């Protein structure tokens, strides 16, 4: 089954896709993480996108579509996937519908206030990609990943100026996709305002139902 996790920056797409990947055994494919890996490796793509991402702008469609399509062609994605952060524009959505159409788009609905609160306190593990929050979801030991034991970092684009720009970019370029997906009847809205545990509780039941699976607990 193919799921797109959709929503504003900070809506919880990455957190929910990571949980769903563990639960349902589908690969979690994050376009942002593909770019961050390219930046860490200092690849030509990484060098090309570093500044754009740092200031909270979108990467051009041609580069984004290429990197995501390459990832979707990997053998582990042949029987389904969880896309997080892609598509973000109408051309990206059209490209996906042509090469590997989604079954459902999970739209995590959150307020701007929640987005700002979540992103401004977010801390990331560079090794496993898990995200934490200084007050909403602190690690057991301050600033250390619970699972990898490595220090957490603050994403370069989680600063006030970039957060504002990303919210604006979402409104102008990405939110129109809601109508696109509504017209394809694949949009499934879910309230993403609560804490990660309660949103995941609801989402797990919803996804199992969409997949026709029986949950054991
Ligand atoms: P994310 O981890 O999804 O918040 O993405 C981080 C940043 O990577 C975004 O703010 C964009 O600069 C870039 N990015 C990720 N996915 C896309 C996409 N689908 N289209 C364009 N830029 C993207």
Boltz pocket constraint, residues with backbone or C-beta under 6 A from the ligand:
constraints:
  - pocket:
      binder: B
      contacts: [[A, 9], [A, 30], [A, 31], [A, 32], [A, 33], [A, 35], [A, 52], [A, 53], [A, 56], [A, 57], [A, 58], [A, 59], [A, 60], [A, 64], [A, 84], [A, 85], [A, 86], [A, 87], [A, 88], [A, 89], [A, 92], [A, 157], [A, 166]]
      max_distance: 6.0
